[in-house]
Amino acid sequence: MSILTIVKEPDPILRKKSLLVKEVNGEIKKLMKNMLETMYAAPGIGLAAVQVGILKRIIVIDISGESSQKKPFFFVNPKIVWKSNILETKQEGCLSIPGHFGNIKRPEACHVKYLDYDGKEKTLKADGLLATCIQHEIDHCNGILFIDYLSKLKKAFIIKKLTKVQKNQE
């Protein structure tokens, strides 16, 4: 397995819609393992394929935190089929927007249909942090970043800072 490079805002690929995966094969499984290793190394709790420059509807999540017992989730072609009407505000960050956080209001629970690591169709009922993370990562598949939910001023400030960091690295 290998650690992949995480794409940072304002890279335009982060604003593109990811494509459906036709089949969960060896190549897709290898990508998911590499994404998981990349996410753990970052460290983070969720990662979408677009964040490593691959426009496929794939996300990996593990909210187990510092626990020695890892509980990774692999979602291929995830689709939210139900969202709670009750909204909850949580502080979110993003591996593609390092060092920046925002309070984001999202449904407290959701049901998601997806293909698992073995290509089997599943439905997961999620709430709390897992629901927030799923919604955040599916947003990535649709070209949406958590900063898009912030005020225009705060979003512009963050993008300006990230652009400056990027220019200094070049």
Disulfide bonds with the S-S distance in Angstrom:
none
